[in-house]
């Protein structure tokens, strides 16, 4: 007889929209914690209200034997109504005793989500009658059903504002709560008040997270207020994580060498993979960021999101490129041959008074530019970095900004790592610029002198002929320095040279002028 067990999947939707709906850093941080603690704060208590013991969690209660069908049955006998199968990388899977219990838990869970978050969307899907011998088949069935539910998902907010009601400028929600901000009471929406409340709650905690997050005030991260108030938000996201999960499951083997598709083997592999991602993409990555920043005049930073394979943080604009590149290089160190660790990074350089949500959006689109290039060119085992210097044009996409600025044809994204090694002074496939080439070109620009370098920015936008003429003028006026903009013949295409130098001159003062004194 087929069992009545239910495998359920919970998927938090629109995370970025929820977190970056506001420009207030306290709201942003509070929102990120609401998402991070969503299941701990709302699902577990909802399950406990259905039954005293609620859900068994392998992260909260030690179970040396790991997941097994016998263990699951034992937990049910002990009074639990289900067991968390997997919790990691934004995925949350629960095995329930039956569909009736699943629905009862969700009724309480969704009510709590509405009360505490207002507009956070969590989509859940389940399948009945699971096959303990074939997790892969159950997962496939669950994903297919979930995709259909995604297409039918409602995007409506719980309530709309009436014409006579004061509303929030950013999200049009009614202003219904007084919140103390910067020492005085201000009207905010119900959702914003919940985010502020979460922020105050986590600020009262101590431990690892409070150390990681860093400075609360963005003005503490700038070089000098009134002189150079430039910051950078860095958004880094892992590549091909779905494929990596599939590889992880495909590596499970039985003693006879055949693939082991059982729940026991698959769940064990998924949990180990989650720990592996946390170790390399988050823990080691944060340590490397801090190690690089310790060697700079302004060591301060502010982590906003760090979960799964995604990390977002703010630092002084001068440090952004070195930190992001080093993160990607560190990520791939000592990796398994058949499981490369790669990510794409996006950097948005912005003034401290710029709305942070806009800077974040641009950083995310820079990261996405790398992923689009990977897909278009069928690049595998590659880490890429792109950046944008925000100087206006708020509210439109990165593609539109570059089109308006006539900078669509650029050398970015740059390759940080390719084919299992750090990208050296060579082009990839004869057309992609590496950070090794960028560093080599930096030395040539240093020889040319800052005044000449700044002039190159204007000639690079005119025409190829004007630009190449300017390069020859610079070389002719400084014959003793032996300036070689082809980098010893590595760059054979004049157009690539023009694009690369233009990109570098945009941020030359911040990242590439070693002679400029720190303010």
N, C-alpha and C positions, 0 to 999 in steps of 0.2 A: 504493500500500500504506500502510495506517495505521501511523503511528509508534508506538513502544513507550514513548515518554516518559511520565513520571508527574508529575502536579501534586499535591503533598502540602500539607496544611494542618496546622499544629501549634497546639494550643489548651491553654494552661495553665488548669487548672480549680481552682475553690475557692481563689483567691488570698487573699481576705480571711481565710478560715478558717485557712489555713496561716500567714499573717503574724501574725494576732492571736490565735493559740491560747494564747499566753502573755501574762502581764502585765509581763514583764521587758522593758525598753526595748532592752537589748542583743540579746535574742532576736528582738524585733520587727524591729529594723534589719537583723540578720543574715538573717532570713527574706526581707525585701523585696529584699535584694541577691541572695540565691539565685535568686529568681524573675527579677529583672532580668537576671542573667547566665546563666540556665539554658541557653540555646542556645549561647552563647559557650563556656561551661565544659564542656558535656556533648555537645551535638550535633555541633559542629565537630570535636572530637577523635574522636568515634565515626566520623565520615565519613573522617577521615584514617587511621584504623586499617583501613578497608576499601580505601583507596587513598591513596597518599602525599600527593596534593594535596588530597584531600577535596572540600569544597564551595567554589565561587567565590562570594565575597561582594562586592557592590558597595560596601559600607560599609568594607571592609578593603582592597580593591584597586581603584585608580582604573580606570575604564572610561569614557572620555569619550564614547564612542558610545552609551552606555546599553544597555538590553536589546534584543536582536534575535535572531531565530532563527539567523541566520548567526553571531552572536557566541556563542550557546549551543553551536552545533556546534563552533565553534573551541575553546571552553573544554574540551569533551569530548576533542577531539583533543590538547589540551595535557596531559591526564591528570586533569582534574577529573571527578568522578562526578555532579555536579549543580551547580545554581546557585541562589542565594537570589534569588527573584523580588521579594519584598517583606518588609520587616521594620520594623514600626512600629505603634504604638497597640495593642499586645497581639496583633497578628496576625503570623504567620510562615509564609510560603509558600516552598516549595522545588520546583524542577523537577529531577527525577532522570532518569538515563539510562534506567532501566527499573525494574520492580516488584521484581525480585530484589535489586537494589542497595538500593532503599528499605527492604526488609525486613532486609537485612544491617546497614544503618546503625542501624535502630531496635532491633535486638536488643542492640547495644552501648550505644545511647543509653539505653534503659530500664533496663538493668542499672546504668548509672552513676547515673541519677536515683534509683534505689532505694538504692544504696550511699551516696550523698552527701546525699540529702534525706529519705529514708525514706518519707514519706507524700505528697509532692507528686505531684499527678496531672497528666499531660500526655496529652491525647487527640489522636490523629492520624488523618487520613482521606486517602485518595488516589483519584484517577481516572486511568485509562490512556487512551492514544490522544488526546492533546490536539489542539485545532484552533488553530493559531497565528493564524488569521484571526478568531477569535471568542473573546476572553478572557471576555466577559460570559457566554456560554453555558457555558463550562467552569466559571466561578466559581459560577454558579447550580447546576450539577450537583453540584459539590463541596460546597456548602453544604447541599443537600438530603440528600446522603449523610451529611454530618457530623451533621445534626440527628437522623437515625435512630440514629446511633452514640451520641449523647448520651443518648437514651432507654434504651439498653441498658448504659450505663456502670456498672461495678461501683463501689460506694461502700465496699467492705470495706478495712480497714487491712491492711497486710502480715502482721501477727502480733498476737495478743491476749495479754494478761497472764494468767498462772495465778493461782489464789487465794493461793498461797504467796509471790507476788512483790510487792515494794514497787512502787507505781505512782505516777505523777505525778498530783497532785490535780486538775489542769485537764483533761488529755486521757486519763487512765487508761493511758498507755503505761508499760511497765516501766522502772524506774530502773536503768540499766545502766552509767553512766559517771560518774566523778568529775570535777567541773568546778570550777575556782577561781572563786568568786563573792564579791565584796566582801572579798577577802583570805583566804577560807577555802574548803576543799574541801567541795563539796556534791554529793549524788547527783542526777543528771538523766537524762532519757531519751536514747537515742541521737540522736533527731531534734533535741532541744534542744542537745546537744553540737555538732552540725553547725552550728546557727545561731550559737552562741557562737564557733565556730571561724571562721565567715565574718565575723562582726563584728570579730574580732581582725585578720583579714586586711585588711579594708578600712580599719581604723583605722591600719594601717601604710602606707597609700598617701598620696600627696599629689595635688593637682590640683583640678579644678573641683568634684567631688563633695564632697570634704572641706570646702571652703569653703561650699558650699550647705547642707550638713546642719546646721551650727551647733552649739549647745551640747548636750553629752551628758547633763548632769544636769538633770532637770526642776526641782529645787529652785532652780536658778539663774534660772529664768524667773518665779518668783513675785514678788509685790511685797515681802513681808517674812514670813519664816518665823515662825509663831506669831501673826501679826497678820492676814494676808490671803493664804492659800496657795491662791489660785484660779488655775487655768489654763484654757485652752480648746483643744480640738482642733477644727480646721476641716477639713472634708472637702468638696472641690469636684469635680464631675464634669460633663463636657460633655453637652450635650443633642443628641439625634437624630444621633449620629455615623454610624449606619448610613445614614441618608438623605443625609448630607453626602458619604459615600463614593460613593453612587449618583450624586449630582449631579456629583461630580468625574469619574466615568467617562462620564457623559452629555455632558460638555462637550468630549470629544475629537472633533475634526472632521477629515475628509479635505479635500483641496483643493476638491472639488466641493460642500462644505457638509454632506454627509451624515456621520452619526456614524461615527467610526473605532473599530471594535471589536477591532482587532488587538492582540496581546500587546505589540507595541512601544509603541503609543500608550497603552494602558491601564496598563501597568507604569510608564511614565514619569509618567503622571498620578498614580498611587498614591504613587510615591516623592516627588513634589513635594508632594502633600497631606500626607504624613507630616512632611516638613520644615516645612511651614506650621503644622501643629498644634504641633509642638515649639517653634517660634518664638513663637507667640502664647499658647498655653495653659501652657507651662512656662517658657521663658526670660524672656519679657517679664513673665509673671505673678510669677515669683520676684523679679525686679528691682523690680516695683511694691510687693510685700509689704515688701521691705527699705526702699524709699524712704519708705513710710508709717511703718514702725517707727522709722526714724532720727529722726523728729520726736516720739517719745514718750520718757518717762523710762526705761522698760524696753524696750530694743531687741532683746532676745534672742529667739531662736526655734529650733525644732528641726523640720526637714523630715524626714518619715518616708517618704513615697512621692511621687514626681514622675515620671510616665511617661505618654505618650500624652496623653489629655485629662483625666487624673485627678491631683489633687494633695492631699496630706494633710500638715498641719503643726500644731505645737503652739506657742502663744505665751501671754503673760500675758493673763488673762481680760479685763482692761480694754481691751486693744487689739483684741480679736477682731472686734467688729462693724465698726469702721472699716476694718480690713484686708480683711475678706471683701467688704464692699461695694465698696471701691476696686478690688479684684481684678476683680470682675464688671464694673465700669464701664470699667476699662482694657481688658478683653478685647474690648469692642465698639467701641473707638475706631478710626476709619479702616478699618472693615470693608467688604468688597465688598457692593454692594446686594443681590446675589442669593445671598450666602453669609453670613448672620448668624452671629456667634460668640457663643454663649450657654452658660451653665452654671447648675446649681443648687448652692447652698452650704448645708451644715448645720454648725451650731456646737453643741458640747456644752461647757458650762461645768462644771468639776469641781474638787474639792479634790485637791491633789497626791498625797494618799495613796489616792485612789480607783483601783481597777484600771483601767489605761489601756485595756485591751481593751474594757471596758464603756463607757467614755467614747467610744471610737471607734465602737462599734456604734450608740450613740445619735446621734452626729454623722451617721453614714451614713443612719440612718432619718430624720433631719431633712432631709437632702438628698433622700431618696426621697419625702418628703412633698411637696416642690416638684414633682417629676416626676409624682406621682400627680395633683396639681392640674392640671398642664398637660394630662394625658391626659383627665381628667374634664371639664374646661372647654374642651377643644380649643384651648388657647392655643399660639400659635406665636410665634417670635421674641421670647422672654421669658427673663429671668434672675430667679431667685427665691432667697430666703434664709429659712431657718427656724432656730430655736435652741431649746435646752432647758437649764435649770439643773438639773444632777444633784444631788439631795439625798437619795438613797437608792434604794430599789426596784431593786436590782441583779438582773439576770437575767431581767427581763420586758421586753416590747416597749415602744416609745415610745407606741403606741396604748393599750396597757393602762395605762401610767403616767398618761397624760392622762385616761383614763377614771376611774381611782382618785382622781386629784386634781381631778376635775370641771372639767377645762380643755380638753375636746374642742372646744368652741365658741370659737375664738380668731380673732384677726385675721391670724395668720400662716398660710402663708408670705407675706412681704412682697415686692413687686415692685421689683427694682433697675433693670431695663431692659425696655422694651416697645416694639415696633414701630419699632426702629431708633434709639431715643434713650433717654437716661437718664430714668427715671421722675421727673416733677416733682410739684408739690403738687396732685395730682388723683387721683381714684379711677379704676381701670381697670374699664371696663364697669359702673361704678356700685357695685362691691362689693369690689374688691381694693385693699388698702392698699399704697401705694408708700413707698419710703424718703424721698421728698420730703415726704409727709404726716407721717411719723415725725419728721423734723427740725422741721417746723412745730409739731407737737404738743409737742416738747421745749421750745420757747420758751415755750409757754403753761404747761407744768408748772413751768418755772423761775420764772415769775411767781407761781405758787401757793405756792411755798415747800416745802422738803423735808418738814416735819412733815405738812402737808396731803396731800402726794403719797403718803406712806406710808400714811395713813389710807384713801386711795382703794383700796388693794389689798384691804382687807377688805370695804368696801361693794360693790365690784365683784362679789364672789362671792356676796353676799346676794341682791340682786334689782335689777332695772332701776330701780324706784322709789327704793330706798335710795341707789343710786348717783347718780341724777340729782338727788336731794335734796341729797346731799353736794356735788355740783358747784355747785349754786345757792348753798349756804352759803359755799363758798369765794369765789365771785364777789361775793357780797353783802358779805363782810367785807373785800374789797380792791377797792372800786369804782374807785380811782384807777389801778389797773393794767390795766383794760380786758381782762380775761381772756376769751378767746373759744375755747371748746372745740369749736366747729363749724368753726373755721379759716376764718372769713369765709363760711360757708355751703357750704364744700367737703364737709363731712361732714353730711349731712342726716339720717342714720339714727342715733338715739340708741344703738341696739344696737352699731353699728360703733364709736361713740365709747367705749362701755364696754369692748368687747373690746380695742381698741387701747391704751387707758390701762392696763388690767390687764396686758397683755403688756409694756408699757414699764416699769411700776412694778416688775415682777419683777426687772429688771436695771437699775433706775434708778441705783443707787449706782455700778454698774460703767461704764455707757455714757452716761448722760444727765444726770447731776448735775455740771454744769460748775463749781459753787461748792465742791464737796468737795475738800479738800486731798489731794494724793498722800501716801501713807504713806511 
